[in-house]
Amino acid sequence: MPGGNGTTFDWSILKKYNSKKPFFLSGGIGMNELKAIEEISKTKLPIYAVDVNSKFEIEPGLKNKNLLSNFKRKFEIVNI
């Protein structure tokens, strides 16, 4: 699927990922996906980074800094 559309990726596909090559977790990630990210992190998949974008925008190209800070703080608790 093309990027930048805010559609959440079907992370269940990652259950079949058997490579050690790190990847970016992306695809419509917002605050509501923190629990799913926590569950995925328990699988010990080689997640290199988490890409967030449009779900943190006030308008195209302008991020909500408070929302990003809140996500980062909660994300660090998940400890990927």
PyMOL Python script that loads the backbone (N, CA, C, O; Angstrom):
from pymol import cmd

cmd.read_pdbstr("""\
ATOM      1  N   MET A   1       0.852  -1.171   0.000  1.00  0.00           N
ATOM      2  CA  MET A   1       0.000   0.000   0.000  1.00  0.00           C
ATOM      3  C   MET A   1       0.893   1.227   0.000  1.00  0.00           C
ATOM      4  O   MET A   1       1.946   1.211   0.637  1.00  0.00           O
ATOM      5  N   PRO A   2       0.513   2.276  -0.683  1.00  0.00           N
ATOM      6  CA  PRO A   2       1.336   3.485  -0.721  1.00  0.00           C
ATOM      7  C   PRO A   2       1.359   4.168   0.646  1.00  0.00           C
ATOM      8  O   PRO A   2       0.398   4.087   1.411  1.00  0.00           O
ATOM      9  N   GLY A   3       2.456   4.831   0.932  1.00  0.00           N
ATOM     10  CA  GLY A   3       2.588   5.524   2.211  1.00  0.00           C
ATOM     11  C   GLY A   3       1.867   6.858   2.223  1.00  0.00           C
ATOM     12  O   GLY A   3       1.440   7.376   1.191  1.00  0.00           O
ATOM     13  N   GLY A   4       1.747   7.402   3.445  1.00  0.00           N
ATOM     14  CA  GLY A   4       1.192   8.737   3.607  1.00  0.00           C
ATOM     15  C   GLY A   4      -0.307   8.840   3.527  1.00  0.00           C
ATOM     16  O   GLY A   4      -0.845   9.934   3.357  1.00  0.00           O
ATOM     17  N   ASN A   5      -1.003   7.708   3.647  1.00  0.00           N
ATOM     18  CA  ASN A   5      -2.460   7.779   3.545  1.00  0.00           C
ATOM     19  C   ASN A   5      -3.157   7.627   4.891  1.00  0.00           C
ATOM     20  O   ASN A   5      -4.384   7.703   4.956  1.00  0.00           O
ATOM     21  N   GLY A   6      -2.401   7.412   5.971  1.00  0.00           N
ATOM     22  CA  GLY A   6      -2.981   7.316   7.305  1.00  0.00           C
ATOM     23  C   GLY A   6      -3.681   6.005   7.595  1.00  0.00           C
ATOM     24  O   GLY A   6      -4.287   5.846   8.655  1.00  0.00           O
ATOM     25  N   THR A   7      -3.605   5.055   6.660  1.00  0.00           N
ATOM     26  CA  THR A   7      -4.240   3.756   6.854  1.00  0.00           C
ATOM     27  C   THR A   7      -3.332   2.880   7.704  1.00  0.00           C
ATOM     28  O   THR A   7      -2.138   2.767   7.428  1.00  0.00           O
ATOM     29  N   THR A   8      -3.894   2.262   8.735  1.00  0.00           N
ATOM     30  CA  THR A   8      -3.109   1.412   9.612  1.00  0.00           C
ATOM     31  C   THR A   8      -2.756   0.112   8.904  1.00  0.00           C
ATOM     32  O   THR A   8      -3.620  -0.560   8.341  1.00  0.00           O
ATOM     33  N   PHE A   9      -1.482  -0.227   8.942  1.00  0.00           N
ATOM     34  CA  PHE A   9      -0.963  -1.454   8.350  1.00  0.00           C
ATOM     35  C   PHE A   9      -1.493  -2.648   9.135  1.00  0.00           C
ATOM     36  O   PHE A   9      -1.669  -2.567  10.350  1.00  0.00           O
ATOM     37  N   ASP A  10      -1.744  -3.745   8.449  1.00  0.00           N
ATOM     38  CA  ASP A  10      -2.189  -4.982   9.099  1.00  0.00           C
ATOM     39  C   ASP A  10      -0.966  -5.676   9.694  1.00  0.00           C
ATOM     40  O   ASP A  10      -0.294  -6.455   9.019  1.00  0.00           O
ATOM     41  N   TRP A  11      -0.688  -5.389  10.947  1.00  0.00           N
ATOM     42  CA  TRP A  11       0.515  -5.902  11.588  1.00  0.00           C
ATOM     43  C   TRP A  11       0.483  -7.402  11.815  1.00  0.00           C
ATOM     44  O   TRP A  11       1.520  -7.984  12.131  1.00  0.00           O
ATOM     45  N   SER A  12      -0.654  -8.047  11.669  1.00  0.00           N
ATOM     46  CA  SER A  12      -0.700  -9.506  11.815  1.00  0.00           C
ATOM     47  C   SER A  12       0.165 -10.180  10.752  1.00  0.00           C
ATOM     48  O   SER A  12       0.601 -11.317  10.932  1.00  0.00           O
ATOM     49  N   ILE A  13       0.412  -9.480   9.650  1.00  0.00           N
ATOM     50  CA  ILE A  13       1.290  -9.999   8.596  1.00  0.00           C
ATOM     51  C   ILE A  13       2.690 -10.250   9.151  1.00  0.00           C
ATOM     52  O   ILE A  13       3.405 -11.125   8.663  1.00  0.00           O
ATOM     53  N   LEU A  14       3.079  -9.491  10.158  1.00  0.00           N
ATOM     54  CA  LEU A  14       4.426  -9.613  10.719  1.00  0.00           C
ATOM     55  C   LEU A  14       4.645 -10.939  11.440  1.00  0.00           C
ATOM     56  O   LEU A  14       5.787 -11.305  11.716  1.00  0.00           O
ATOM     57  N   LYS A  15       3.579 -11.659  11.746  1.00  0.00           N
ATOM     58  CA  LYS A  15       3.735 -12.973  12.385  1.00  0.00           C
ATOM     59  C   LYS A  15       4.537 -13.917  11.498  1.00  0.00           C
ATOM     60  O   LYS A  15       5.166 -14.855  11.989  1.00  0.00           O
ATOM     61  N   LYS A  16       4.515 -13.669  10.197  1.00  0.00           N
ATOM     62  CA  LYS A  16       5.234 -14.518   9.242  1.00  0.00           C
ATOM     63  C   LYS A  16       6.642 -13.997   8.944  1.00  0.00           C
ATOM     64  O   LYS A  16       7.378 -14.618   8.177  1.00  0.00           O
ATOM     65  N   TYR A  17       7.023 -12.872   9.537  1.00  0.00           N
ATOM     66  CA  TYR A  17       8.337 -12.276   9.273  1.00  0.00           C
ATOM     67  C   TYR A  17       9.400 -13.104   9.975  1.00  0.00           C
ATOM     68  O   TYR A  17       9.418 -13.175  11.204  1.00  0.00           O
ATOM     69  N   ASN A  18      10.288 -13.730   9.207  1.00  0.00           N
ATOM     70  CA  ASN A  18      11.292 -14.599   9.820  1.00  0.00           C
ATOM     71  C   ASN A  18      12.720 -14.150   9.526  1.00  0.00           C
ATOM     72  O   ASN A  18      13.653 -14.942   9.661  1.00  0.00           O
ATOM     73  N   SER A  19      12.901 -12.914   9.132  1.00  0.00           N
ATOM     74  CA  SER A  19      14.225 -12.370   8.856  1.00  0.00           C
ATOM     75  C   SER A  19      14.748 -11.648  10.096  1.00  0.00           C
ATOM     76  O   SER A  19      13.979 -11.202  10.948  1.00  0.00           O
ATOM     77  N   LYS A  20      16.045 -11.547  10.173  1.00  0.00           N
ATOM     78  CA  LYS A  20      16.659 -10.770  11.257  1.00  0.00           C
ATOM     79  C   LYS A  20      16.908  -9.331  10.813  1.00  0.00           C
ATOM     80  O   LYS A  20      17.398  -8.511  11.589  1.00  0.00           O
ATOM     81  N   LYS A  21      16.566  -9.033   9.562  1.00  0.00           N
ATOM     82  CA  LYS A  21      16.776  -7.690   9.026  1.00  0.00           C
ATOM     83  C   LYS A  21      15.810  -6.714   9.697  1.00  0.00           C
ATOM     84  O   LYS A  21      14.597  -6.913   9.632  1.00  0.00           O
ATOM     85  N   PRO A  22      16.325  -5.664  10.341  1.00  0.00           N
ATOM     86  CA  PRO A  22      15.465  -4.682  11.008  1.00  0.00           C
ATOM     87  C   PRO A  22      14.582  -3.925  10.014  1.00  0.00           C
ATOM     88  O   PRO A  22      14.921  -3.775   8.840  1.00  0.00           O
ATOM     89  N   PHE A  23      13.458  -3.460  10.512  1.00  0.00           N
ATOM     90  CA  PHE A  23      12.511  -2.727   9.676  1.00  0.00           C
ATOM     91  C   PHE A  23      11.874  -1.602  10.474  1.00  0.00           C
ATOM     92  O   PHE A  23      11.921  -1.578  11.704  1.00  0.00           O
ATOM     93  N   PHE A  24      11.274  -0.668   9.739  1.00  0.00           N
ATOM     94  CA  PHE A  24      10.502   0.419  10.341  1.00  0.00           C
ATOM     95  C   PHE A  24       9.066  -0.056  10.507  1.00  0.00           C
ATOM     96  O   PHE A  24       8.471  -0.574   9.561  1.00  0.00           O
ATOM     97  N   LEU A  25       8.512   0.113  11.684  1.00  0.00           N
ATOM     98  CA  LEU A  25       7.100  -0.150  11.914  1.00  0.00           C
ATOM     99  C   LEU A  25       6.357   1.123  11.540  1.00  0.00           C
ATOM    100  O   LEU A  25       6.614   2.187  12.103  1.00  0.00           O
ATOM    101  N   SER A  26       5.445   1.014  10.599  1.00  0.00           N
ATOM    102  CA  SER A  26       4.758   2.213  10.118  1.00  0.00           C
ATOM    103  C   SER A  26       3.362   1.852   9.646  1.00  0.00           C
ATOM    104  O   SER A  26       2.962   0.688   9.669  1.00  0.00           O
ATOM    105  N   GLY A  27       2.647   2.844   9.229  1.00  0.00           N
ATOM    106  CA  GLY A  27       1.327   2.624   8.657  1.00  0.00           C
ATOM    107  C   GLY A  27       0.208   3.109   9.546  1.00  0.00           C
ATOM    108  O   GLY A  27      -0.413   2.318  10.256  1.00  0.00           O
ATOM    109  N   GLY A  28      -0.052   4.392   9.514  1.00  0.00           N
ATOM    110  CA  GLY A  28      -1.186   4.945  10.250  1.00  0.00           C
ATOM    111  C   GLY A  28      -1.044   4.872  11.755  1.00  0.00           C
ATOM    112  O   GLY A  28      -2.036   4.674  12.456  1.00  0.00           O
ATOM    113  N   ILE A  29       0.158   5.028  12.265  1.00  0.00           N
ATOM    114  CA  ILE A  29       0.399   4.912  13.700  1.00  0.00           C
ATOM    115  C   ILE A  29       0.008   6.202  14.415  1.00  0.00           C
ATOM    116  O   ILE A  29       0.437   7.298  14.051  1.00  0.00           O
ATOM    117  N   GLY A  30      -0.811   6.036  15.435  1.00  0.00           N
ATOM    118  CA  GLY A  30      -1.237   7.136  16.282  1.00  0.00           C
ATOM    119  C   GLY A  30      -1.290   6.665  17.725  1.00  0.00           C
ATOM    120  O   GLY A  30      -0.815   5.573  18.038  1.00  0.00           O
ATOM    121  N   MET A  31      -1.856   7.464  18.596  1.00  0.00           N
ATOM    122  CA  MET A  31      -1.946   7.124  20.019  1.00  0.00           C
ATOM    123  C   MET A  31      -2.691   5.812  20.251  1.00  0.00           C
ATOM    124  O   MET A  31      -2.362   5.066  21.173  1.00  0.00           O
ATOM    125  N   ASN A  32      -3.680   5.532  19.429  1.00  0.00           N
ATOM    126  CA  ASN A  32      -4.486   4.327  19.622  1.00  0.00           C
ATOM    127  C   ASN A  32      -3.732   3.041  19.311  1.00  0.00           C
ATOM    128  O   ASN A  32      -4.212   1.954  19.634  1.00  0.00           O
ATOM    129  N   GLU A  33      -2.567   3.145  18.695  1.00  0.00           N
ATOM    130  CA  GLU A  33      -1.807   1.956  18.332  1.00  0.00           C
ATOM    131  C   GLU A  33      -0.753   1.573  19.375  1.00  0.00           C
ATOM    132  O   GLU A  33      -0.036   0.591  19.181  1.00  0.00           O
ATOM    133  N   LEU A  34      -0.644   2.315  20.462  1.00  0.00           N
ATOM    134  CA  LEU A  34       0.383   2.017  21.466  1.00  0.00           C
ATOM    135  C   LEU A  34       0.255   0.604  22.030  1.00  0.00           C
ATOM    136  O   LEU A  34       1.263  -0.079  22.209  1.00  0.00           O
ATOM    137  N   LYS A  35      -0.939   0.168  22.306  1.00  0.00           N
ATOM    138  CA  LYS A  35      -1.140  -1.181  22.854  1.00  0.00           C
ATOM    139  C   LYS A  35      -0.691  -2.236  21.845  1.00  0.00           C
ATOM    140  O   LYS A  35      -0.044  -3.216  22.214  1.00  0.00           O
ATOM    141  N   ALA A  36      -1.033  -2.036  20.580  1.00  0.00           N
ATOM    142  CA  ALA A  36      -0.618  -2.980  19.534  1.00  0.00           C
ATOM    143  C   ALA A  36       0.903  -2.985  19.387  1.00  0.00           C
ATOM    144  O   ALA A  36       1.502  -4.041  19.185  1.00  0.00           O
ATOM    145  N   ILE A  37       1.529  -1.814  19.487  1.00  0.00           N
ATOM    146  CA  ILE A  37       2.989  -1.736  19.408  1.00  0.00           C
ATOM    147  C   ILE A  37       3.611  -2.485  20.581  1.00  0.00           C
ATOM    148  O   ILE A  37       4.613  -3.182  20.420  1.00  0.00           O
ATOM    149  N   GLU A  38       3.019  -2.341  21.747  1.00  0.00           N
ATOM    150  CA  GLU A  38       3.514  -3.063  22.920  1.00  0.00           C
ATOM    151  C   GLU A  38       3.437  -4.570  22.693  1.00  0.00           C
ATOM    152  O   GLU A  38       4.379  -5.293  23.017  1.00  0.00           O
ATOM    153  N   GLU A  39       2.336  -5.043  22.144  1.00  0.00           N
ATOM    154  CA  GLU A  39       2.180  -6.475  21.869  1.00  0.00           C
ATOM    155  C   GLU A  39       3.193  -6.951  20.831  1.00  0.00           C
ATOM    156  O   GLU A  39       3.781  -8.021  20.983  1.00  0.00           O
ATOM    157  N   ILE A  40       3.395  -6.175  19.794  1.00  0.00           N
ATOM    158  CA  ILE A  40       4.361  -6.542  18.755  1.00  0.00           C
ATOM    159  C   ILE A  40       5.776  -6.568  19.324  1.00  0.00           C
ATOM    160  O   ILE A  40       6.578  -7.422  18.948  1.00  0.00           O
ATOM    161  N   SER A  41       6.087  -5.641  20.225  1.00  0.00           N
ATOM    162  CA  SER A  41       7.438  -5.597  20.797  1.00  0.00           C
ATOM    163  C   SER A  41       7.744  -6.859  21.603  1.00  0.00           C
ATOM    164  O   SER A  41       8.911  -7.225  21.746  1.00  0.00           O
ATOM    165  N   LYS A  42       6.737  -7.519  22.123  1.00  0.00           N
ATOM    166  CA  LYS A  42       6.935  -8.756  22.887  1.00  0.00           C
ATOM    167  C   LYS A  42       7.362  -9.918  22.003  1.00  0.00           C
ATOM    168  O   LYS A  42       7.888 -10.913  22.502  1.00  0.00           O
ATOM    169  N   THR A  43       7.145  -9.806  20.700  1.00  0.00           N
ATOM    170  CA  THR A  43       7.503 -10.881  19.772  1.00  0.00           C
ATOM    171  C   THR A  43       8.986 -10.897  19.453  1.00  0.00           C
ATOM    172  O   THR A  43       9.477 -11.842  18.835  1.00  0.00           O
ATOM    173  N   LYS A  44       9.700  -9.869  19.862  1.00  0.00           N
ATOM    174  CA  LYS A  44      11.139  -9.730  19.623  1.00  0.00           C
ATOM    175  C   LYS A  44      11.476  -9.592  18.139  1.00  0.00           C
ATOM    176  O   LYS A  44      12.577  -9.944  17.715  1.00  0.00           O
ATOM    177  N   LEU A  45      10.532  -9.083  17.355  1.00  0.00           N
ATOM    178  CA  LEU A  45      10.825  -8.770  15.960  1.00  0.00           C
ATOM    179  C   LEU A  45      11.882  -7.673  15.916  1.00  0.00           C
ATOM    180  O   LEU A  45      11.954  -6.852  16.830  1.00  0.00           O
ATOM    181  N   PRO A  46      12.706  -7.645  14.865  1.00  0.00           N
ATOM    182  CA  PRO A  46      13.785  -6.651  14.796  1.00  0.00           C
ATOM    183  C   PRO A  46      13.297  -5.268  14.350  1.00  0.00           C
ATOM    184  O   PRO A  46      13.661  -4.788  13.277  1.00  0.00           O
ATOM    185  N   ILE A  47      12.477  -4.643  15.179  1.00  0.00           N
ATOM    186  CA  ILE A  47      11.946  -3.313  14.865  1.00  0.00           C
ATOM    187  C   ILE A  47      13.061  -2.294  15.087  1.00  0.00           C
ATOM    188  O   ILE A  47      13.598  -2.174  16.188  1.00  0.00           O
ATOM    189  N   TYR A  48      13.398  -1.571  14.035  1.00  0.00           N
ATOM    190  CA  TYR A  48      14.468  -0.577  14.092  1.00  0.00           C
ATOM    191  C   TYR A  48      13.942   0.779  14.545  1.00  0.00           C
ATOM    192  O   TYR A  48      14.596   1.487  15.310  1.00  0.00           O
ATOM    193  N   ALA A  49      12.756   1.132  14.066  1.00  0.00           N
ATOM    194  CA  ALA A  49      12.185   2.445  14.368  1.00  0.00           C
ATOM    195  C   ALA A  49      10.681   2.398  14.160  1.00  0.00           C
ATOM    196  O   ALA A  49      10.153   1.489  13.518  1.00  0.00           O
ATOM    197  N   VAL A  50      10.012   3.379  14.706  1.00  0.00           N
ATOM    198  CA  VAL A  50       8.571   3.533  14.514  1.00  0.00           C
ATOM    199  C   VAL A  50       8.349   4.860  13.802  1.00  0.00           C
ATOM    200  O   VAL A  50       8.807   5.910  14.252  1.00  0.00           O
ATOM    201  N   ASP A  51       7.641   4.791  12.689  1.00  0.00           N
ATOM    202  CA  ASP A  51       7.380   5.963  11.853  1.00  0.00           C
ATOM    203  C   ASP A  51       5.974   6.484  12.146  1.00  0.00           C
ATOM    204  O   ASP A  51       4.984   5.784  11.934  1.00  0.00           O
ATOM    205  N   VAL A  52       5.902   7.700  12.627  1.00  0.00           N
ATOM    206  CA  VAL A  52       4.605   8.348  12.843  1.00  0.00           C
ATOM    207  C   VAL A  52       4.532   9.568  11.945  1.00  0.00           C
ATOM    208  O   VAL A  52       5.553  10.174  11.622  1.00  0.00           O
ATOM    209  N   ASN A  53       3.323   9.926  11.542  1.00  0.00           N
ATOM    210  CA  ASN A  53       3.214  11.090  10.677  1.00  0.00           C
ATOM    211  C   ASN A  53       1.837  11.708  10.748  1.00  0.00           C
ATOM    212  O   ASN A  53       1.572  12.515  11.640  1.00  0.00           O
ATOM    213  N   SER A  54       0.956  11.355   9.837  1.00  0.00           N
ATOM    214  CA  SER A  54      -0.293  12.104   9.638  1.00  0.00           C
ATOM    215  C   SER A  54      -1.227  12.101  10.845  1.00  0.00           C
ATOM    216  O   SER A  54      -1.996  13.046  11.022  1.00  0.00           O
ATOM    217  N   LYS A  55      -1.181  11.077  11.667  1.00  0.00           N
ATOM    218  CA  LYS A  55      -2.074  11.048  12.829  1.00  0.00           C
ATOM    219  C   LYS A  55      -1.646  12.032  13.914  1.00  0.00           C
ATOM    220  O   LYS A  55      -2.341  12.200  14.916  1.00  0.00           O
ATOM    221  N   PHE A  56      -0.507  12.677  13.710  1.00  0.00           N
ATOM    222  CA  PHE A  56      -0.006  13.666  14.659  1.00  0.00           C
ATOM    223  C   PHE A  56      -0.014  15.067  14.067  1.00  0.00           C
ATOM    224  O   PHE A  56       0.606  15.981  14.611  1.00  0.00           O
ATOM    225  N   GLU A  57      -0.709  15.231  12.965  1.00  0.00           N
ATOM    226  CA  GLU A  57      -0.746  16.527  12.291  1.00  0.00           C
ATOM    227  C   GLU A  57      -1.989  17.326  12.657  1.00  0.00           C
ATOM    228  O   GLU A  57      -3.094  16.789  12.738  1.00  0.00           O
ATOM    229  N   ILE A  58      -1.785  18.604  12.873  1.00  0.00           N
ATOM    230  CA  ILE A  58      -2.877  19.552  13.076  1.00  0.00           C
ATOM    231  C   ILE A  58      -3.460  19.906  11.715  1.00  0.00           C
ATOM    232  O   ILE A  58      -4.670  20.048  11.541  1.00  0.00           O
ATOM    233  N   GLU A  59      -2.550  20.041  10.762  1.00  0.00           N
ATOM    234  CA  GLU A  59      -2.887  20.268   9.357  1.00  0.00           C
ATOM    235  C   GLU A  59      -1.728  19.677   8.564  1.00  0.00           C
ATOM    236  O   GLU A  59      -0.670  19.429   9.142  1.00  0.00           O
ATOM    237  N   PRO A  60      -1.883  19.444   7.279  1.00  0.00           N
ATOM    238  CA  PRO A  60      -0.798  18.828   6.511  1.00  0.00           C
ATOM    239  C   PRO A  60       0.541  19.538   6.723  1.00  0.00           C
ATOM    240  O   PRO A  60       0.681  20.734   6.468  1.00  0.00           O
ATOM    241  N   GLY A  61       1.516  18.763   7.196  1.00  0.00           N
ATOM    242  CA  GLY A  61       2.861  19.285   7.407  1.00  0.00           C
ATOM    243  C   GLY A  61       3.101  19.952   8.745  1.00  0.00           C
ATOM    244  O   GLY A  61       4.240  20.316   9.041  1.00  0.00           O
ATOM    245  N   LEU A  62       2.072  20.129   9.570  1.00  0.00           N
ATOM    246  CA  LEU A  62       2.218  20.789  10.871  1.00  0.00           C
ATOM    247  C   LEU A  62       1.849  19.806  11.979  1.00  0.00           C
ATOM    248  O   LEU A  62       0.691  19.412  12.124  1.00  0.00           O
ATOM    249  N   LYS A  63       2.865  19.419  12.759  1.00  0.00           N
ATOM    250  CA  LYS A  63       2.663  18.428  13.814  1.00  0.00           C
ATOM    251  C   LYS A  63       2.176  19.067  15.111  1.00  0.00           C
ATOM    252  O   LYS A  63       2.476  20.223  15.410  1.00  0.00           O
ATOM    253  N   ASN A  64       1.421  18.282  15.866  1.00  0.00           N
ATOM    254  CA  ASN A  64       0.979  18.654  17.201  1.00  0.00           C
ATOM    255  C   ASN A  64       2.089  18.222  18.166  1.00  0.00           C
ATOM    256  O   ASN A  64       2.197  17.039  18.490  1.00  0.00           O
ATOM    257  N   LYS A  65       2.908  19.165  18.625  1.00  0.00           N
ATOM    258  CA  LYS A  65       4.062  18.838  19.462  1.00  0.00           C
ATOM    259  C   LYS A  65       3.653  18.179  20.778  1.00  0.00           C
ATOM    260  O   LYS A  65       4.340  17.277  21.256  1.00  0.00           O
ATOM    261  N   ASN A  66       2.554  18.617  21.360  1.00  0.00           N
ATOM    262  CA  ASN A  66       2.110  18.025  22.624  1.00  0.00           C
ATOM    263  C   ASN A  66       1.721  16.566  22.438  1.00  0.00           C
ATOM    264  O   ASN A  66       2.057  15.719  23.265  1.00  0.00           O
ATOM    265  N   LEU A  67       1.024  16.280  21.369  1.00  0.00           N
ATOM    266  CA  LEU A  67       0.616  14.902  21.088  1.00  0.00           C
ATOM    267  C   LEU A  67       1.843  14.027  20.817  1.00  0.00           C
ATOM    268  O   LEU A  67       1.914  12.893  21.291  1.00  0.00           O
ATOM    269  N   LEU A  68       2.802  14.551  20.061  1.00  0.00           N
ATOM    270  CA  LEU A  68       4.039  13.805  19.797  1.00  0.00           C
ATOM    271  C   LEU A  68       4.818  13.549  21.083  1.00  0.00           C
ATOM    272  O   LEU A  68       5.337  12.451  21.282  1.00  0.00           O
ATOM    273  N   SER A  69       4.904  14.543  21.949  1.00  0.00           N
ATOM    274  CA  SER A  69       5.608  14.378  23.225  1.00  0.00           C
ATOM    275  C   SER A  69       4.932  13.324  24.086  1.00  0.00           C
ATOM    276  O   SER A  69       5.601  12.498  24.707  1.00  0.00           O
ATOM    277  N   ASN A  70       3.614  13.353  24.123  1.00  0.00           N
ATOM    278  CA  ASN A  70       2.854  12.376  24.889  1.00  0.00           C
ATOM    279  C   ASN A  70       3.082  10.968  24.339  1.00  0.00           C
ATOM    280  O   ASN A  70       3.279  10.022  25.102  1.00  0.00           O
ATOM    281  N   PHE A  71       3.055  10.835  23.013  1.00  0.00           N
ATOM    282  CA  PHE A  71       3.296   9.538  22.378  1.00  0.00           C
ATOM    283  C   PHE A  71       4.700   9.049  22.720  1.00  0.00           C
ATOM    284  O   PHE A  71       4.886   7.887  23.084  1.00  0.00           O
ATOM    285  N   LYS A  72       5.676   9.926  22.603  1.00  0.00           N
ATOM    286  CA  LYS A  72       7.066   9.552  22.880  1.00  0.00           C
ATOM    287  C   LYS A  72       7.217   9.076  24.320  1.00  0.00           C
ATOM    288  O   LYS A  72       7.869   8.063  24.575  1.00  0.00           O
ATOM    289  N   ARG A  73       6.629   9.789  25.244  1.00  0.00           N
ATOM    290  CA  ARG A  73       6.712   9.404  26.658  1.00  0.00           C
ATOM    291  C   ARG A  73       6.092   8.028  26.885  1.00  0.00           C
ATOM    292  O   ARG A  73       6.685   7.177  27.548  1.00  0.00           O
ATOM    293  N   LYS A  74       4.901   7.813  26.336  1.00  0.00           N
ATOM    294  CA  LYS A  74       4.233   6.520  26.504  1.00  0.00           C
ATOM    295  C   LYS A  74       4.956   5.420  25.737  1.00  0.00           C
ATOM    296  O   LYS A  74       5.021   4.276  26.186  1.00  0.00           O
ATOM    297  N   PHE A  75       5.499   5.776  24.576  1.00  0.00           N
ATOM    298  CA  PHE A  75       6.239   4.819  23.766  1.00  0.00           C
ATOM    299  C   PHE A  75       7.484   4.330  24.496  1.00  0.00           C
ATOM    300  O   PHE A  75       7.821   3.148  24.421  1.00  0.00           O
ATOM    301  N   GLU A  76       8.164   5.219  25.193  1.00  0.00           N
ATOM    302  CA  GLU A  76       9.363   4.840  25.936  1.00  0.00           C
ATOM    303  C   GLU A  76       9.033   3.845  27.042  1.00  0.00           C
ATOM    304  O   GLU A  76       9.870   3.016  27.396  1.00  0.00           O
ATOM    305  N   ILE A  77       7.840   3.917  27.582  1.00  0.00           N
ATOM    306  CA  ILE A  77       7.403   2.963  28.600  1.00  0.00           C
ATOM    307  C   ILE A  77       7.279   1.573  27.987  1.00  0.00           C
ATOM    308  O   ILE A  77       7.600   0.571  28.627  1.00  0.00           O
ATOM    309  N   VAL A  78       6.808   1.519  26.730  1.00  0.00           N
ATOM    310  CA  VAL A  78       6.686   0.241  26.018  1.00  0.00           C
ATOM    311  C   VAL A  78       8.067  -0.372  25.818  1.00  0.00           C
ATOM    312  O   VAL A  78       8.217  -1.594  25.822  1.00  0.00           O
ATOM    313  N   ASN A  79       9.079   0.487  25.643  1.00  0.00           N
ATOM    314  CA  ASN A  79      10.480   0.067  25.615  1.00  0.00           C
ATOM    315  C   ASN A  79      10.846  -0.806  24.423  1.00  0.00           C
ATOM    316  O   ASN A  79      11.312  -1.934  24.582  1.00  0.00           O
ATOM    317  N   ILE A  80      10.630  -0.271  23.233  1.00  0.00           N
ATOM    318  CA  ILE A  80      11.100  -0.978  22.028  1.00  0.00           C
ATOM    319  C   ILE A  80      12.546  -0.604  21.827  1.00  0.00           C
ATOM    320  O   ILE A  80      13.178  -1.067  20.877  1.00  0.00           O
TER     321      ILE A  80
END
""", "prot")
cmd.dss("prot")
cmd.show_as("cartoon", "prot")
cmd.util.cbc("prot")
cmd.orient("prot")
